[in-house]
Amino acid sequence: FKLAKKIGTINAYLERLMNLILQASKDVKNNTRLSSGTTSVAYAAIQYIIENVTNYNNKNILIYGLGKIGKNTFKNLIEYTSNSHITLINRTLEKAVKYAKLYPEIEVANYSELSEQIHKTDILIVSTGSETPTITKKQLKEGKELVILDLSMPENVEVSVKEIPEVTLVNVDELSKITHKTIETRKSEVPVAEQIIEKYKEEFNNWISLRKFVPAVNALKESLQAIQHDEIDFHTRKVKNFNVEQAEMITSRIIQKITTQFVKHLKDEETSVDQSISVISKMFHINELSLNEND
């Protein structure tokens, strides 16, 4: 849209339409909860931590697996929390190093250090692509509280880890409840969003209707201005000390009031627009060409 506008390939109709679409979108975003939260598992994991882990910004967090979901979870942690105690582990070390370079406070550990790092962490986020569990009960340290978020499909954490009293295991199904809640919230906001959109739709339709009158109104205004010019010119020659400036000011106001009244008349639902324009055209000798011109 910006490029088309810049190179002059967009007309008044499309420009008005796009501007109102952008305004409506902004209005919906700012005045409804339609875009609140997100339906991704990567965000739901962060939302779970924020809502359920006390003092989460000071907890040690270990992200194991940096595929698409792991990467997005890491980015969400950076964006939505102030936690700087984050360690990354990936089977391919280079990938973890690549992400960590962007954030100096983030640590990277070798895959061989996985069990050791699990013992140090408070929150373990697992996002690996294995077909079998990669986190087992044997790897966990009893007596230490640990929240495990298993974002893998299929699950990559042994269910038996729940047997350890201090361990809380949250899988994708449980996180989906958060995303479902977000969806329900969005659904409830749809009627509000529709009302906002309807307002802008009505504004655009009114503008379209008004544009239909523009050629006739402009032609009428030009005819009145021609009469104004002739009369002022006549009185300038005939009347001594004729005040041209004052005459122009008064007659211009009269012309504005006449054209405004004409527009109101055309917008009236009971008005026959074509008939009204035809009458005005005959009265002021406005030709058909003028009426068909549009800006």
Backbone as a ProteinNet text record, in pm:
[ID]
protein_1_A
[PRIMARY]
FKLAKKIGTINAYLERLMNLILQASKDVKNNTRLSSGTTSVAYAAIQYIIENVTNYNNKNILIYGLGKIGKNTFKNLIEYTSNSHITLINRTLEKAVKYAKLYPEIEVANYSELSEQIHKTDILIVSTGSETPTITKKQLKEGKELVILDLSMPENVEVSVKEIPEVTLVNVDELSKITHKTIETRKSEVPVAEQIIEKYKEEFNNWISLRKFVPAVNALKESLQAIQHDEIDFHTRKVKNFNVEQAEMITSRIIQKITTQFVKHLKDEETSVDQSISVISKMFHINELSLNEND
[TERTIARY]
83	0	86.9	187.8	277.6	354.5	400.1	475.3	386.3	263.5	169.8	137.8	123	94.8	214.1	334.1	455.8	477.1	449.7	473.8	350.6	244.3	126.7	38.1	32.3	-52.7	-180	-214.2	-334.3	-428.5	-557.3	-653.9	-716.8	-801.9	-862.3	-948.2	-1017.1	-1104.6	-1025.2	-917	-835.4	-762.3	-718.8	-648.2	-740.5	-861.7	-959.7	-993.2	-1013.2	-1046.6	-935.8	-810.7	-698.5	-676.1	-690.5	-673.8	-776.6	-901.1	-1006.2	-985.1	-934.3	-903.5	-795.5	-691.5	-582.6	-630.9	-717.6	-773.4	-860	-942.3	-1029.8	-947.2	-840.8	-752.7	-689.2	-641.4	-578.9	-680.8	-801.6	-909	-946	-957.1	-990.3	-880.5	-755.3	-642.1	-635.8	-661.8	-648.8	-769.5	-886.3	-1009	-1081	-1016.6	-1072	-958.5	-996.4	-896	-881.4	-917	-915.4	-774.9	-675.1	-537.4	-456.5	-526.1	-454.6	-404.3	-290.1	-234.5	-195.8	-176.6	-144.4	-189.1	-206.2	-252.7	-137.6	-13.2	100.7	141.2	190.4	239.1	359.4	443.1	563	527.2	418.1	375.7	301.4	220	145.2	240.4	356.8	456.6	501.9	527.4	570.4	457.7	336.5	220.9	202.5	224.9	214.6	317.2	440.8	547.5	511.5	467.1	433.3	320.9	222.6	104.2	122.9	217.6	226.4	358.7	462.6	592.7	623.3	633.3	663.7	806.4	820.9	953.6	1025.2	949.3	1001.8	1120.6	1131.6	1242.2	1378.4	1377.5	1503.9	1531.4	1448.3	1466.9	1566.1	1635.5	1723.1	1637.5	1651	1570.9	1663.1	1632.6	1709.3	1618.4	1659	1585	1663.8	1599.8	1664.5	1594.9	1664.4	1607.2	1574	1639.5	1619.9	1567.7	1465.1	1392.5	1302	1200.7	1113.5	1045.8	987.6	916.7	1014	1126.8	1226.6	1279.3	1306.8	1356.6	1253.2	1125.8	1020.6	997.8	1010.5	996.2	1107.5	1228.6	1343.2	1319	1273.5	1245.9	1136.8	1034	925.7	973.1	1063.6	1122	1193.7	1270.6	1344.8	1249.3	1143	1051.3	956.9	904.5	797.7	842.1	968.6	1017.3	1148.5	1193.5	1321.9	1427.4	1399.7	1490.7	1617.6	1731.7	1859.9	1936.5	1868.1	1932.9	1888.9	1921.6	1876	1996.2	1983.2	2087.3	2026.5	2100.8	2054.5	2136.3	2065.2	2132.5	2066.6	2149.2	2099.9	2199.8	2150.6	2242.7	2351.3	2309.9	2407.6	2447.1	2565.7	2611.1	2608.9	2644.7	2655.3	2524.5	2412.5	2283	2258.4	2291.4	2274.5	2365.5	2488.7	2585	2535.2	2476.6	2425.3	2321.1	2226.3	2122.3	2178.9	2270.7	2327.2	2410.1	2467.5	2549.4	2470.3	2341.7	2256.7	2228.5	2247.2	2217.5	2334.1	2425.1	2547.1	2520.8	2405.7	2379.2	2335.6	2304.7	2258.6	2377.3	2361.7	2468.9	2436.8	2540.7	2526.6	2602.8	2540	2606.7	2607.4	2705.3	2713.3	2604	2566.5	2465.2	2508.9	2638	2691.5	2670	2640.9	2620.2	2472.2	2386.9	2242.2	2198.2	2236.9	2194.4	2245.3	2368.4	2427.7	2349.9	2314.2	2240.4	2097.6	2037.3	1902.4	1902.9	2008	2018.4	2028.7	2079.3	2096.4	1971.9	1885.7	1777.3	1650.7	1567.2	1437	1323	1345.2	1244	1313	1262.4	1318.3	1215.6	1255.2	1167.7	1225.2	1147	1193	1121.1	1199.4	1140.8	1230	1232.5	1316.5	1228.5	1289.2	1211.9	1226	1261.9	1283.3	1150.3	1154.3	1034.6	1018.2	1123	1118.2	1163.7	1125.3	1161.9	1312.1	1350.6	1492.4	1521.8	1416.2	1430.8	1365.9	1445	1395.1	1398.9	1331.2	1325.8	1465.7	1551	1685.8	1770.4	1738.5	1818.8	1784.8	1672	1626.1	1676.9	1687.5	1739.7	1623	1603.4	1492.6	1522.3	1416.6	1431.7	1446.3	1450.1	1462.3	1339.9	1277.2	1159.5	1199.1	1119	1147.9	1017.2	1003.9	889.6	940.1	874.8	912.7	798.9	831.5	734.6	776.6	699.1	731.6	651.1	718.6	652.2	665.3	720.2	748.3	625.3	619.2	517.2	586.8	592.1	534.9	612.1	555.6	616.7	757.9	848.3	988.7	1032.4	936.9	967.5	889.6	959	893.1	784.2	667.9	556.4	592	681.4	719	785.4	828.6	891.3	790.7	661.7	557.3	559.8	625.4	633	721.6	804.3	887.9	802.5	778.9	686.8	718.8	846	885.5	878.7	846	845	703.2	689	562.8	584.8	509.9	523.3	400.9	427	319.1	344.8	245.7	264.4	182.5	187.5	120	-30.6	-89.4	-234.4	-276.6	-198.7	-231.7	-210.2	-105.8	-80.2	-187.8	-246.8	-352.2	-473	-492	-603.8	-586.9	-460.7	-432.7	-465.1	-424.6	-453	-602.3	-673.7	-819.3	-886.2	-834.6	-887.3	-867.2	-750	-721.1	-818.7	-845.7	-938.5	-1078.2	-1122.5	-1255.8	-1264.6	-1156.2	-1152.7	-1166.4	-1095.3	-1102	-1242.4	-1303.4	-1438.7	-1537.5	-1522.5	-1615	-1600.5	-1484.7	-1458.7	-1500.9	-1539	-1576.2	-1690.8	-1801.5	-1910	-1864.5	-1775.1	-1723.5	-1643.1	-1560.6	-1479.4	-1568.2	-1675.9	-1767.7	-1835.7	-1869.1	-1930	-1833.6	-1707.4	-1605.4	-1589.6	-1583	-1568.3	-1689	-1808.5	-1931.9	-1930.2	-1872.7	-1863.8	-1779.8	-1666.5	-1578.9	-1638.9	-1711.8	-1779.9	-1884.4	-1958.9	-2060.9	-1995.7	-1881.6	-1810.6	-1765.6	-1717.1	-1672.1	-1789.4	-1900.8	-2018.8	-2073.2	-2070.4	-2114.9	-2023.5	-1894.5	-1797.9	-1821.3	-1849.6	-1878.2	-2001.8	-2106.1	-2229.7	-2203	-2123.3	-2092.9	-2013.6	-1923.3	-1841.8	-1926.4	-2041.7	-2131.2	-2183.4	-2192.5	-2246.5	-2139.3	-2012.2	-1903.4	-1902.4	-1913.6	-1911.4	-2022.7	-2145.1	-2258.6	-2239.6	-2192	-2171.7	-2062.1	-1953	-1843.8	-1888.4	-1968.3	-2017.7	-2109.6	-2195.6	-2283.8	-2201.9	-2100.5	-2016.1	-1944.2	-1894.7	-1826.2	-1920.9	-2046.1	-2145.5	-2177.4	-2191.5	-2220	-2101.4	-1980.4	-1861.3	-1847.9	-1892.2	-1890.6	-1987.4	-2105.8	-2204.2	-2147.3	-2082.3	-2019.8	-1918.4	-1834.2	-1730	-1791	-1894.2	-1959.2	-2024.2	-2093.5	-2165	-2068.6	-1961.2	-1862.3	-1793.3	-1764.6	-1702.7	-1796.2	-1924.6	-2024.7	-2034.3	-2045.9	-2061.4	-1932.8	-1818.5	-1691.4	-1688.3	-1744.6	-1745.9	-1857.7	-1967.4	-2084	-2092	-2038.7	-2053.8	-1921.3	-1927.1	-1807.4	-1764.8	-1633.9	-1577.5	-1638	-1670.1	-1727.1	-1623.1	-1664.5	-1573	-1569	-1472.7	-1462.1	-1433.4	-1342	-1301.4	-1419.1	-1496.9	-1612.5	-1718.6	-1738	-1837	-1798.3	-1670.3	-1622.1	-1641.3	-1613.8	-1628.1	-1773.8	-1865.6	-2007.8	-2062.3	-2034.4	-2088.2	-2026.7	-1901.3	-1837.9	-1906.7	-1943.2	-2016	-2153.2	-2218	-2349.4	-2336.5	-2233.9	-2209.9	-2186.8	-2108.3	-2080	-2206.9	-2292.3	-2418.5	-2511.5	-2515.1	-2600.7	-2553.8	-2423.2	-2370.9	-2386	-2368.7	-2388.1	-2532.1	-2624.5	-2766.4	-2800.4	-2735.4	-2758	-2711.2	-2595.1	-2543.1	-2638.9	-2687.9	-2784	-2908.4	-2952.5	-3070.7	-3045.6	-2928.7	-2895.9	-2882.4	-2837.5	-2818.1	-2947.9	-3051.5	-3181.9	-3234.7	-3281.3	-3327.9	-3446.4	-3525.8	-3645	-3614.2	-3491	-3452.6	-3425.4	-3475.2	-3438	-3312.8	-3197.5	-3069.9	-3060.7	-3093	-3082.6	-3171.8	-3294	-3388	-3338.9	-3288.6	-3240.5	-3121.9	-3028.6	-2911.5	-2952.9	-3052.9	-3102.4	-3161.3	-3238.7	-3300.8	-3193.6	-3096.2	-2988	-2908.5	-2885.7	-2808.9	-2877.8	-3009.9	-3085.4	-3088.4	-3102.1	-3109.1	-2979.7	-2866.6	-2737.4	-2657.6	-2724.6	-2662.1	-2532.5	-2542.3	-2427.1	-2431.9	-2325.1	-2327.1	-2299.4	-2329.6	-2317.2	-2173	-2079.5	-1937.8	-1891.8	-1936	-1896.3	-1945.2	-2065.4	-2124.1	-2055.2	-1993.2	-1928.9	-1783.5	-1728.8	-1589.8	-1581.1	-1476.1	-1456.5	-1311.1	-1284.2	-1145.1	-1070
-120.4	0	126.1	128.1	244.2	262.8	150.6	158	207.3	154	195.2	343.4	388.8	530.7	617	567	643	661.6	556.6	564.8	610.5	643.9	704.4	610.2	483.4	387.1	353.1	434.8	410.1	528.9	500.3	609.4	645.8	748.5	798.7	693	611	506.6	406	351.6	251.8	311.6	435.5	499.9	516	562.2	578.4	443.3	342	208.3	152.8	159.9	105.6	181.1	312.7	391.5	352	330.7	292	149.4	61.7	-75.5	-74.2	4.6	14.5	75.8	177.8	240.2	141.6	64.6	-34.2	-141.7	-188	-289.9	-240.3	-117.4	-58.3	-42.7	-1.1	18.2	-114.5	-219.3	-352.6	-401.3	-381.5	-426.9	-353.6	-222.5	-141	-148.9	-181.8	-173.4	-306.2	-416.3	-548.8	-640.2	-759.7	-859.2	-965.8	-927.3	-1022.3	-1072.2	-989.2	-1030.2	-1054.2	-1065.1	-1087	-1230.5	-1247.4	-1380.8	-1441.6	-1570	-1639.1	-1783.2	-1849.4	-1988.2	-2087.1	-2041.7	-2131.8	-2198.1	-2320.2	-2393.5	-2321.7	-2263.8	-2193.3	-2076.8	-2007.9	-1897.2	-1949.8	-2053.7	-2111.9	-2159	-2209	-2253.1	-2136.8	-2022.9	-1904.4	-1854.2	-1857.5	-1813.2	-1901.6	-2032.4	-2124	-2087.7	-2063.2	-2027.3	-1900.1	-1799.4	-1670.4	-1685.3	-1769.3	-1783	-1882	-1974.2	-2082.7	-2094.1	-2026.9	-2037.9	-1907.9	-1917.3	-1799.9	-1751.7	-1620.5	-1560.4	-1618.6	-1636.4	-1704.2	-1632.4	-1502.5	-1428.7	-1463.7	-1524.6	-1560.3	-1710.6	-1784.4	-1929.5	-1966.1	-2076.8	-2129.6	-2206.2	-2170.4	-2233.7	-2301.7	-2427.4	-2503.5	-2537.3	-2495.4	-2530.9	-2639.3	-2754.3	-2869.3	-2896.2	-2868.5	-2886.6	-2752.4	-2721.1	-2590.2	-2602.9	-2686.3	-2689.6	-2567.2	-2571.1	-2454.9	-2413.8	-2511.3	-2479.6	-2434.5	-2503.7	-2465.4	-2325.1	-2294.6	-2161.3	-2053.8	-2079.2	-1981	-1964.3	-2073.9	-2066.1	-1980.8	-2000.5	-1920.7	-1772	-1740.9	-1601.2	-1541.6	-1620.7	-1572.4	-1548.6	-1633.8	-1614	-1479.6	-1450.4	-1324.1	-1205.4	-1220.3	-1108	-1082.6	-1189.6	-1173.2	-1187.3	-1219.2	-1224.9	-1146.7	-1129.6	-1061.5	-1160.5	-1288.1	-1392.4	-1397.3	-1394.9	-1403.5	-1530.2	-1618.5	-1743	-1857.6	-1845.3	-1942.1	-2015.1	-2147	-2229.6	-2306	-2314.3	-2384.5	-2511	-2619.4	-2744.3	-2797.6	-2833.9	-2893.7	-3000.5	-3105.2	-3210.9	-3152.5	-3055.3	-2984.2	-2857.1	-2855.1	-2744.2	-2610.9	-2614.6	-2490.1	-2411.6	-2483	-2415.3	-2339.5	-2399.9	-2333.8	-2212.2	-2227.1	-2115.7	-2000.2	-2032.1	-1930	-1841.6	-1902.5	-1824.9	-1747.8	-1811.2	-1748.2	-1624.6	-1620.1	-1504.7	-1374.6	-1385.1	-1265.7	-1213.1	-1299.5	-1261.9	-1306	-1214.7	-1247.3	-1313.8	-1285.2	-1339.9	-1486.8	-1537.3	-1675.1	-1771.6	-1885.6	-1985.7	-2102.2	-2167.5	-2285.4	-2401.1	-2519.2	-2637.7	-2748.7	-2838.5	-2952.7	-3054	-3130.2	-3233.9	-3334.7	-3358.5	-3454.5	-3408.6	-3279.6	-3223.6	-3218.3	-3281.8	-3269.9	-3303.7	-3420.4	-3462.3	-3365.7	-3322.4	-3227.7	-3095.7	-3047.7	-2922	-2935	-3052	-3075.2	-3063.6	-3114.2	-3107.6	-2963.3	-2873.4	-2733.4	-2647.6	-2696.3	-2609.9	-2619.3	-2516.9	-2514.1	-2540.9	-2500.8	-2520.2	-2582.8	-2698.1	-2767.5	-2765.2	-2707.3	-2703.6	-2799.4	-2902.1	-3006	-2991.9	-2979.3	-2965.8	-3037.4	-3169.3	-3250.2	-3329.4	-3380.2	-3450.7	-3600.9	-3653.1	-3797.4	-3873.5	-3997.3	-4082	-4150.6	-4148.8	-4209.5	-4106.5	-4124.4	-4027.6	-4005	-3879.2	-3843.8	-3797.8	-3775.6	-3740.5	-3851.3	-3913.9	-4026.3	-3993.7	-4077.1	-4059.5	-4068.6	-4152.9	-4172	-4044.9	-3958.3	-3836.8	-3727.3	-3743.4	-3638.5	-3659.8	-3549.6	-3550.8	-3537.8	-3640	-3635.5	-3534.9	-3474	-3376.3	-3234	-3216.2	-3081.7	-3052.4	-2939.3	-2901.7	-2873.2	-2926.1	-2909.2	-2906.2	-2805.3	-2797	-2836.8	-2937.4	-2981.8	-2951.4	-2878.7	-2850.1	-2929.3	-3032.5	-3116.8	-3068.9	-2999.3	-2944	-3035.4	-3153.7	-3245.2	-3326.5	-3361.5	-3451.5	-3554.7	-3684.7	-3738.5	-3691.2	-3721.7	-3676.1	-3732.8	-3647.3	-3687.1	-3698.6	-3691.5	-3706.8	-3827.2	-3915.2	-4032.9	-3991.1	-4053.4	-4021.6	-4056.3	-4151.6	-4196.9	-4087	-3977.8	-3870	-3809.4	-3830	-3777	-3845.7	-3960.4	-4034.5	-3962.7	-3872.1	-3791.6	-3676.1	-3667.3	-3567.5	-3423	-3393	-3253.4	-3213.7	-3309	-3282.1	-3255	-3147.6	-3115.4	-3129.3	-3220.3	-3242.7	-3187.7	-3100.7	-3040.3	-3073.9	-3136.6	-3173.6	-3084	-3115.2	-3032.9	-3028.7	-3142.6	-3145.8	-3045.8	-3038.4	-2944.2	-2799.7	-2777.3	-2641.9	-2599.5	-2698.7	-2667.9	-2603.6	-2632.6	-2570.4	-2419	-2376	-2231.9	-2172.4	-2242.6	-2191.4	-2193	-2293.9	-2298.4	-2181.2	-2145.9	-2031.3	-1902.7	-1891.8	-1775.2	-1767.5	-1882.9	-1887.5	-1845.6	-1893.9	-1857.4	-1707.7	-1651.9	-1507.3	-1431.4	-1476.9	-1411.2	-1421.5	-1539.1	-1558.2	-1460.8	-1438.9	-1349	-1204.3	-1171.4	-1034.6	-1010.5	-1117.1	-1103	-1004	-1010.6	-913.4	-768.2	-742.7	-606.3	-563.3	-654.7	-624.5	-598.9	-676.6	-659.5	-523	-476.5	-343.6	-234.6	-248.6	-150.7	-150.6	-269.9	-281.4	-221.7	-246.2	-193.2	-41	18.3	165	219	154.8	200.2	167.9	57.6	21.9	127.6	169.8	273.5	405.3	437.3	559.9	555.8	439	426.1	436.7	370.2	375.2	517.2	590.2	730.5	813.5	784.4	857	827.7	699.5	660.7	734.1	738.2	806.9	954	1013.8	1156.4	1182.2	1089.7	1107.9	1109.4	1042.8	1043	1183.8	1264	1399.1	1501.2	1463.4	1560.8	1632.4	1559.5	1630.6	1734	1695.8	1788.1	1907.8	1881.5	1989.8	2083.8	2026.7	2110.2	2194.2	2130.8	2203.2	2317.7	2291.6	2397	2510.2	2473.1	2573.8	2659.8	2596.2	2670.9	2766.8	2722.4	2809.4	2929.6	2904.6	3014.3	3110.3	3055.1	3140.8	3225.3	3170.1	3246.9	3364.5	3336.4	3443.8	3547.8	3498.5	3588.2	3680.3	3621.1	3698.5	3804.6	3766	3860.2	3975.9	3944.2	4048	4144.4	4089.8	4177	4265.3	4207.5	4284.9	4396.3	4363.5	4462.5	4577.7	4543.4	4647	4727.3	4666.8	4740	4854.1	4826.1	4928.7	5031	4987.9	5075.8	5154.8	5097.5	5160.1	5221	5346.4	5417.6	5366.6	5348.1	5300	5165	5083.9	4951.8	4865.8	4807.7	4727.2	4583.1	4556.2	4425.1	4314.2	4340.7	4239.8	4195	4291.1	4259	4184.5	4228.3	4162.4	4017	3991.6	3855.2	3768.2	3824.4	3749.7	3709.8	3805.5	3779.6	3678.6	3700.7	3611.1	3471.1	3461.5	3329.6	3250.3	3317.6	3251.7	3204.5	3287.5	3250	3125.8	3124.3	3008.5	2882.1	2894.2	2779.5	2726.6	2816	2776.1	2708.5	2759.6	2700.3	2558.9	2541.1	2408.7	2309.6	2358	2271.1	2224	2315.7	2281.7	2182.1	2199.2	2108.3	1966.7	1956.6	1825.7	1759.5	1834.5	1780.3	1728.7	1803.7	1763.7	1631.9	1619	1497.6	1375.8	1397.9	1287.1	1241.9	1320.4	1285	1159.5	1062.4	935	951.6	1055.3	1075.4	1150.7	1193	1271	1180.6	1221	1156.6	1228.7	1166.7	1231.1	1271.3	1178	1205.9	1322.1	1322.5	1429.8	1564.9	1565.7	1690.5	1746.6	1658.3	1702.2	1753.5	1686.3	1729.2	1869.7	1897.1	2029.6	2137.1	2110.1	2206.4	2230.3	2121.4	2132.8	2226.1	2211.5	2296.4	2441.2	2459.6	2595.3	2672.3	2602.6	2671.8	2637	2568.2	2534.9	2454.6	2354.1	2266.6	2152.4	2133.1	2028.6	1890.6	1787.5	1648.3	1610.3	1669.1	1638	1673.7	1788.2	1833.6	1737.5	1682.7	1594.5	1458.7	1419.7	1288.6	1292	1411.3	1423	1396.1	1324.5	1297.7	1320.5	1359.2	1388.1	1263.2
0	0	0	89.3	96.7	-33.8	-91	-215.9	-329.6	-336.9	-441.8	-430.4	-306.1	-282.8	-323.3	-293	-321.4	-471.3	-549.3	-693.4	-770.8	-696	-758.5	-836.7	-795.3	-867.1	-790.1	-692.4	-613	-627	-645	-660.7	-526.9	-529.4	-405.6	-337.7	-418.1	-364.7	-281.5	-340.4	-270.3	-150.8	-163.7	-53.2	67	41.4	149.6	212.6	128	176.1	264.2	218.4	293.7	424.7	421.8	544.8	649.8	607.1	702	752.1	666.5	709	817	795.6	893.3	1024.1	1014.1	1134.7	1211	1138.2	1201.5	1271.6	1204.8	1262.7	1392.3	1390.7	1509.4	1621.7	1585.2	1683.2	1749.3	1668.5	1720.8	1815.4	1774.9	1856.8	1990.1	1988.3	2109.4	2201.7	2147.4	2226.3	2245.4	2206.8	2235	2281	2326.6	2366	2257.3	2135.2	2024.4	1992.9	2016	1986.7	2113.8	2226.9	2353	2360.7	2425.5	2441.2	2307.6	2307.1	2182	2195.6	2084.3	2088.8	2069.9	2073.5	2054.5	2185.6	2174.8	2292.2	2352.1	2267	2314	2405.2	2374.7	2460.9	2583.4	2564	2675.8	2785.8	2747.6	2846	2932.7	2870.2	2945.2	3033.6	2980.3	3058.2	3181.5	3164.1	3277.9	3384.7	3342.2	3437.2	3513	3440.3	3502.1	3604	3572.3	3657.7	3772.4	3759.3	3857.7	3933.5	3886.3	3953.3	4027.3	4159	4240.9	4214.7	4205.4	4186.1	4063.4	3956.3	3836.7	3771.1	3791.5	3728.9	3788.1	3906.8	3971.8	3969.9	3900	3892.3	3781.3	3801.8	3696.7	3595.8	3469.4	3364.7	3264	3234.6	3136.2	3018.5	2899.2	2777.8	2705.5	2690.3	2626.7	2492.8	2384.3	2250.3	2187.8	2076.5	2013.3	1870.8	1857.3	1730.9	1724.4	1640.9	1623	1753.8	1825.5	1949.8	2058	2069.8	2169.8	2145.3	2018.9	1982.3	2016.6	1982.1	2011.3	2161	2235.4	2381.4	2440.7	2390.9	2435.9	2407.6	2287.3	2251	2339.6	2369.6	2456.3	2598.9	2645.5	2779	2786.5	2683.1	2678	2672.1	2592.2	2569	2685.6	2746.8	2845.3	2990.8	3013.7	3151.7	3161.1	3284.8	3307.7	3355.3	3334.5	3381.6	3296.4	3362.8	3291.5	3330.6	3406.7	3450.8	3358.9	3232.9	3132.6	3072.5	3064.5	3002.5	2885.4	2776.2	2656.7	2633.7	2602.5	2564.3	2437.9	2342.5	2218.7	2175.5	2110.6	2065.6	1975.3	1892.1	1809.1	1882.7	1937.1	2021.2	1946.1	1817.6	1739.3	1738	1734.1	1730.5	1860.4	1973.8	2103.6	2114	2066.5	2070.1	1985.2	1871	1779.3	1848.1	1919	1987.3	2105.8	2176.4	2296.3	2263.3	2143.5	2104.2	2106.6	2083.2	2080.6	2220.8	2320.8	2459.8	2548.4	2579.9	2655.8	2790.7	2851.9	2984.9	2981.1	2862.3	2847.9	2844.3	2912.4	2915.8	2822.5	2777.7	2691.3	2754.8	2753.6	2808.9	2703.9	2714.7	2623.2	2654.6	2554.1	2572.2	2678	2687.4	2784.8	2929.4	2946.6	3080.6	3119.2	3041.6	3061.9	3204.1	3254	3388.7	3495.2	3480.6	3575.9	3576.9	3457.8	3447.5	3501.8	3483.3	3536.3	3688.5	3752.4	3898.5	3948.6	3863.2	3903.1	3877.7	3790.6	3743.4	3828.2	3815.4	3884.1	3786.3	3660.7	3556.1	3435.5	3393.3	3277.5	3164.3	3051.9	2934.3	2830.5	2797.7	2705.9	2572.2	2466.2	2332.3	2231.8	2244	2155.1	2058.9	1953.8	1851.1	1857.1	1971.2	1984.8	1987.7	1939.6	1942	2077.3	2158.4	2291.5	2394.8	2521.8	2625.6	2635.8	2646.4	2662.6	2805	2882.6	3024.4	3106.2	3192.2	3271.2	3420.3	3495.5	3640.7	3702.4	3645.5	3699	3692.3	3596.8	3578.2	3679.4	3748.8	3839.2	3980.6	4050.8	4187.4	4284.5	4366.4	4462.9	4572.9	4625.3	4732.3	4682.1	4551	4492.8	4406.1	4431.6	4352.7	4208.2	4118	3975.6	3896.4	3813.1	3721.2	3583.1	3524.3	3390	3293.3	3188.7	3082.8	2959.7	2928	2813	2692.2	2601	2483.2	2362	2383.6	2272.5	2233.4	2105.9	2052.8	1964.3	2007.7	2131.4	2254.3	2370.5	2495.3	2510.4	2556.1	2570.8	2716.6	2807.9	2950.6	3003.9	3070.7	3128.3	3226.6	3214.1	3304	3448.3	3467.2	3601.8	3685.4	3621.5	3699.5	3797.2	3770.2	3859.4	3995.8	4001.4	4127.6	4228.7	4180.9	4271.2	4322.9	4453.2	4510	4472.5	4460.1	4435.4	4287.3	4200.1	4055.5	4005.4	3930.6	3863.6	3713.7	3651.1	3507.6	3435.2	3340.2	3260.5	3114	3050.4	2909.8	2816.3	2687.4	2586.4	2608.6	2649.3	2671.9	2778.7	2886.4	2994	2949.7	2871.5	2821	2721.1	2653.8	2556.8	2623.4	2752.8	2825.5	2830.4	2838.7	2839.6	2703.6	2596.3	2461.9	2433.7	2486.6	2468.3	2538.7	2655.1	2729.2	2649	2586.4	2502.4	2385.7	2323.9	2210.5	2253.3	2370.8	2420.3	2448.4	2502.3	2527.3	2396.2	2296.5	2165.3	2105.8	2119	2064.9	2128	2258.1	2328.1	2283.1	2224	2178.7	2033.6	1964.2	1822.7	1800.7	1879.6	1858.6	1874	1969.3	1989.5	1867.3	1817.9	1699.2	1578.1	1566.7	1453.2	1456.8	1577.3	1591.1	1544.8	1582.4	1541.9	1389.9	1332.2	1186.5	1115.4	1170.9	1111.1	1108.4	1213.4	1220.5	1104.4	1079.6	970.9	834	826.9	702.2	667	768.1	747	704.3	766.5	730.4	584.5	540.9	402.2	305	338.9	251.7	239.6	351.4	347.7	257.9	266.3	183.1	34.8	4.4	-134.2	-185.4	-100.2	-140	-166.8	-79.9	-95.1	-223.1	-257.1	-377.8	-504.7	-499.1	-615.1	-644.2	-535.8	-550.5	-588.6	-568.8	-583.5	-718.2	-831.6	-960.2	-972.6	-929.4	-938.8	-846.5	-724.4	-627.5	-676.4	-728.2	-779.9	-899.2	-987.1	-1104.6	-1062.9	-963.2	-911.7	-851.6	-772.9	-708.6	-812.6	-918.5	-1024.4	-1095.8	-1117.8	-1182.3	-1094.7	-964.4	-871.2	-862.7	-866.2	-861.6	-988.8	-1102.2	-1227.3	-1218.7	-1160.2	-1139.6	-1043.7	-936	-837.9	-905.9	-988.9	-1057.9	-1149.5	-1226.5	-1318.5	-1243.8	-1133.5	-1058.6	-989.2	-932.1	-866.5	-970.2	-1085.7	-1193.6	-1241.3	-1252.6	-1295.4	-1195.4	-1065	-962.5	-942.7	-970.2	-961	-1062.4	-1179.9	-1285.2	-1266.3	-1203.2	-1193.1	-1062.5	-954.4	-822.2	-778.4	-741.4	-696.4	-558.7	-541.2	-413.6	-370.8	-467.3	-436.4	-363.7	-249.9	-167.6	-220.8	-308	-372.6	-271.3	-179	-80	5.7	52.9	137.1	56.6	-68.7	-154.3	-179.9	-204.1	-227.5	-103.8	13.8	138.6	161.1	142.9	166.7	66.2	-61.2	-164.3	-156.5	-114.9	-98.9	11.3	117.8	227.7	180.4	97.4	44.1	-44.9	-130.5	-217.9	-135.3	-28.4	58	122.9	167.7	232.3	131.8	8	-95.1	-129.3	-150	-185.3	-69.7	53	170.4	178.1	154.6	157.6	46.6	-68.9	-181.7	-146.7	-81.3	-38.8	59.6	157.1	254.2	183.3	83.6	7.2	-66.3	-129.1	-203.7	-112.6	10.8	105.6	170.5	155.9	213	143.9	222.8	168.3	73.8	95.9	13.4	-116.2	-131.8	-249.8	-369.7	-485	-610.7	-659.9	-639.6	-670.1	-816.8	-905.9	-1049.7	-1090.8	-1037.4	-1072.5	-1020.1	-895.6	-835.5	-913.8	-950.9	-1027.3	-1165	-1223.8	-1355.3	-1349.2	-1244.1	-1227.7	-1211	-1123.1	-1099.1	-1227.8	-1303.2	-1427.4	-1526.4	-1537.6	-1630.3	-1582.6	-1450.3	-1394.8	-1417.3	-1399.6	-1405.4	-1531.6	-1625	-1753.1	-1734.6	-1647.3	-1622.8	-1723	-1798.7	-1901.1	-1842.7	-1919	-1875	-1845	-1920.7	-1901.2	-1761.1	-1711.2	-1577.3	-1470.4	-1492.4	-1391.3	-1386.5	-1494.5	-1498.9	-1456.2	-1436.1	-1392.3	-1243.5	-1202	-1059.3	-1025.4	-899.9	-863.5	-827
[MASK]
+++++++++++++++++++++++++++++++++++++++++++++++++++++++++++++++++++++++++++++++++++++++++++++++++++++++++++++++++++++++++++++++++++++++++++++++++++++++++++++++++++++++++++++++++++++++++++++++++++++++++++++++++++++++++++++++++++++++++++++++++++++++++++++++++++++++++++++++++++++++++++++++++++++++

